[in-house]
Structure formats: structure tokens, C-alpha cells
Amino acid sequence: MMRWLGNALCAACVLGTVGLGGAGCGKKAVVPSGPSPELTGLAAVPATAEVVLGADVAKLAGSPVIDRMLEQVLSHDPVLRERWQGLRDDCKINVGKQIKRVMLALGPHAGPAPGTGPVLMVVVGSIPEADFKDCVTRLVGHGGGTVTGKAMLGRTLYLAKDGNRTMYFAYGKPDTIVLGSDEAFTTEALGVGKKARDNPDLAKWLTLVNQNSAVWAVGRTDPRVRDGLVQLTSGKLSQGPVAFAAMAELPDGANLQLGVVMSQSEDAKNLESFVKGELALLTAAAQWKSLGSVVGKLTVATDHDVVRFHAPLTIEDLNQLLSALDGGTTPAQDSAPPTPGAGSGPP
């Protein structure tokens, strides 16, 4: 994400990049659920977007998982900690009360390198335009940057610059801020052209997630991941995953689900078989870090052309995992967890 988004809405960026999960598709696709696209910010996402991620800030702000993660991130990143403090001191923005929803979208890459497309953030809340503009002006002003504006589509399109870093932002509606790394993609979001739900692929994948979840995401799989998985499985797959659909609920732990959409059911079955074989090895290795019981909670099953992953983690599981990742003292070895099931079916 561009640095200006990190500066202007540091807290929202941190909250919006938490966990993934998902649901299956195929013949059992569920009816789209959740609030209106105007409320979530989806109504502003252009139809050309490749990946969309939505976050309910109120649910994330009340989650002990997010509290722990934020504490960990800020303690290890002094630059991010300084920006967080600057947001609080200079802008007086109350993230939990003034921001309701955050939507992130990645546009198509223009050059040969995947994953380099324009980035868009849509923030829905109650931050007055003058306050937000002044906030960004103060933040960039510390580094000698400037904020300028021009009339566009009946509103003001602002450009924040500091050296070679730029960010465009404007208010689509009084409660909706659109921020982007690219002027054309930002203008597309502000206009009345086709939006995400007009894209047949995105529309289909959006039926696989509950947009009332704390965090959800859908999108086309990066070619590097798609092709890399074919190589990793030593040719067991004819093609890599086409897309993913993901959700995470974080009220008291982390209930994570991920649906990996394959081009055909045979590839889905082969991927399930491969993952279960790797899980058995990973579970055994995790015993040395006393994480065997945590890894053992991950289940894998095939539903038509989708491989579904599910990991219902408790607060204790997450604390144990974070402690191991932080390089803490290794506790006593776990007893062996149950071996992942061999049959297909919903987790």
C-alpha cells in the first residue's frame, strides 16, 4: 500500500490487512449477504479491480486478536509507531468511532510484472472533508510535502505529494473518502461507470463471502501463485487456482476460512490430496515448537471445483503461535494431534 495511505489512515491500513478466510463455490454457492455496497464502499470499486478486501472496523477494533496484533506491529516497527502517533496527535481522528468500513482494491497491472496495479482505498465514516484535508496537509507538511486540489466531476480531487510519493483523494459522498495511488483508477472509482458487481467474475466470487464478516476478500489469483503451485505439486495440477474467496471472524480468536477456486474439479481433488500429505509432515514438525495442536486444527476438503480450508483458532492458539513466531521460549512438546481426515466434504 502506498505510504500516503499508511500516513493518512495508518490505523485503518493496519486493521484492513488482517487475516484471510473463505467459503466454497460450485453448485453450493450461497446467496450474497451483507450490507449494501454503498455502506461497505464496494459501490465505489471499479469493475476493473482484480482483488477486493473489505473490513468492518468496529468489529476489528473490538477484537482481542487485533489488539494483540497492533501491539506486536507497533512494538517492532518504529516508523509505523511514529505514524500512528502522528495520526492521533496531528489529526485527532478517532478510528474506532469515525471510520466504519474500509475497502481495499487492487487494479490490473499495466506492465509485465503482476501485482503492480494501482491501489485504491475506500473509507466510509464520518470524517468531515475539511478535517481530513487538513490532516493530510499536516502529515505531509512535516516532510516538506504539499496538498493541492482541482475541480473534477463536481468535487475536489486532491493530490498529496512529498518527493516522488503521491496520493490522490476525494470525497465520493459526504461519508465516503476515495484514496488512490493512480489518478485514472481514482477517477474511475469516483465516476458513474461500471463497478465491481458489474464484473461477472467478481460478482460470482462475491456470492461466496458474507460481507458482514470482520474481514473478507475475493479476487483473481496472482499468476506467480497460480503457476508456482503447479510447479510445487510436481505436475499434479493441470492448472493453478483461478481465484480465492476468503473470510475471517475475530470476536474471540480467529475463525479463518479460505476457498481456493480451481478451473476443474479434478484439480481440486488433486490439490486436496497434496495439501493433506504436506499437512501430515507439517503437523509432525510443529511438535518441536509445541504447535502441533494448532496446526492440527486446519482442515481441508473439496467441494466441486473448490478446495476449502478451515482453521478455528482460539485466543490461546493465537498467543501460542505469535509467541513461537517471536522466537520465545519453546514450551513442552504437544501430544500428537488428530491426523487430518482423508475424505472429501465440507469442513
Secondary structure, 3 states (H helix, E strand, C coil): CCHHHHHHCHHHHHHHCCCCCCCCCHHHCCCCECCCHHHHCHHHCECCCCEEEEEEHHHHHCCHHHHHHHHHHHHHCHHHHHHHHHHHHHHCCCHHHHEEEEEEEECCCCCCCCCCCCEEEEEEECCCHHHHHHHHHHHHHCCCCEEEEEEECCEEEEEEEECCEEEEEEEEECCEEEEECCHHHHHHHHCCCCEHHHCHHHHHHHCCCECCCCEEEEEECCHHHHHHHHHHCCCCCCCCCCEEEEEEECCCCEEEEEEEECCCHHHHHHHHHHHHHHHHHHHHHHHHHCCHHHHCCCEEEEECCEEEEEEEECHHHHHHHHHHHCCCCCCCCCCCCCCCCCCCCCC
